[in-house]
Amino acid sequence: MPEPVSPESFPEDRLVFVPDDVDLSRSPLAGHLDADTYVLGAFNPGLTRLPSGNLLMMVRVAEALRDPIRDGHVHAIRWEGEEGSAGRYVLDAWPLEHADTADPRKFMLRGGGWKIMALTSLSWLLPVELSADGLEVVAVHYDRAVAPRSSLQCYGVEDARISKVGAGWLMTTCSVSPERHSTTLYSSENGLDWHFEDIVLDHQNKDMLIFEGLIDGHYWAQTRPLGDLYFAYPPGSEWRAGPSINLAHSPDGLFWKPCRRPGIRPHAATVATARMGGGAPPILTDEGWLTLWHGVEPKEIVGIYRTYWSILDRDDPSRVLRTGHVPLIEANPALTQPLEEQMYLRDVVFTTGIAEAGDHYVVASGEADLACRITHVAKSRFERA
């Protein structure tokens, strides 16, 4: 097995957008709340190349209450309004005796027999235009921000993934509400102005990555359903029970049928990928579909997130041709050292986008759930030895 490649070996690897780069006076929440907010994180950016040649990051901005606990209550931000309207943002107050507030980002409500959670932040999506190499910010398009417009998004819109399919663009997002924790779809004719299509995957089926091209006339996507129960593989199996990266296909991009064959599954021989989920939308190479995904090694509450890669068969993406078992990208503490006072998570890199750039790929990731990281990865990394 080859030795891990250190982050310093990448020709370019830097943070390009951080919480202090967000102007909250231009936030969709501005002027709605009688409470101070701040940017908990500007991270997990979807990525695509615009017709101009520049790149676009769709950045998740987690806007949080600076003092969520006051007057004997813990507070959550919620959108309300008519479907399709800008609506308004309000604060909900929960008595402290009914809540577990050990994690400042969220709180758990006691009772009910199952886990019930609320957030002290609300996420919206900010389009940030970058230079063609992804290393400089060209423009921040506050006028094109994507924010809740429906009750199924009342707790926020999170983690965009953008795919160029044919002449248009598709963007999946995670929409959060008491109704369901779902995947929603947006479309665009230019990669910058986005139209809400509909919910496409139901409760807790997220990390949906649409392949950048059709297979036998159908759209394909990676999905990652979650749950509290998984059935055991037989003793001695090469696979580990738990979350896996599944597949689905669709005639139109709106109505999706699960693929009966499994996709990428965690290996029993390592705990480094005991949990996994999709990262960047699969792109077609000469060998097959290149997919970047995250593996999570158990550690404390959150775990250690790393980026891995696989090549899938171009005609049958349930066939995994090759996988890099050594992490491609790992968290880099040197990048976040200037942001030390804002850090609340460590050991997390969460890759969410990829774009072609000649002899290399521009890869976009969320670093520490805090900032946007751009890494140039040589295409030779994925070639056969």
Salt bridges, closest charged atoms under 4 A:
GLU12 OE1 - ARG14 NH2 2.75
ASP13 OD1 - ARG373 NE 2.82
ASP71 OD2 - ARG70 NH1 3.90
GLU80 OE1 - ARG78 NH1 3.22
GLU80 OE2 - ARG88 NH2 2.32
ASP92 OD2 - ARG78 NE 2.66
ASP103 OD2 - ARG105 NH2 2.79
GLU129 OE1 - HIS141 NE2 2.81
GLU136 OE2 - ARG14 NH1 3.79
ASP143 OD2 - ARG144 NH1 3.49
GLU158 OE2 - ARG60 NH2 3.25
ASP159 OD1 - ARG60 NH1 3.11
ASP193 OD1 - ARG144 NE 2.72
ASP202 OD1 - ARG180 NH1 3.36
ASP207 OD1 - ARG161 NH1 3.09
ASP207 OD2 - ARG224 NH2 3.16
GLU287 OE1 - ARG322 NH2 2.72
GLU287 OE2 - ARG384 NH2 3.32
GLU297 OE1 - ARG306 NH1 2.83
ASP313 OD1 - ARG319 NH1 2.83
ASP316 OD1 - ARG261 NH2 3.33
GLU330 OE1 - ARG306 NE 3.09
GLU340 OE2 - ARG346 NH2 2.43
ASP347 OD2 - LYS299 NZ 2.96
GLU356 OE1 - LYS379 NZ 2.47
ASP359 OD1 - HIS360 ND1 2.94
GLU367 OE1 - ARG373 NH1 2.82
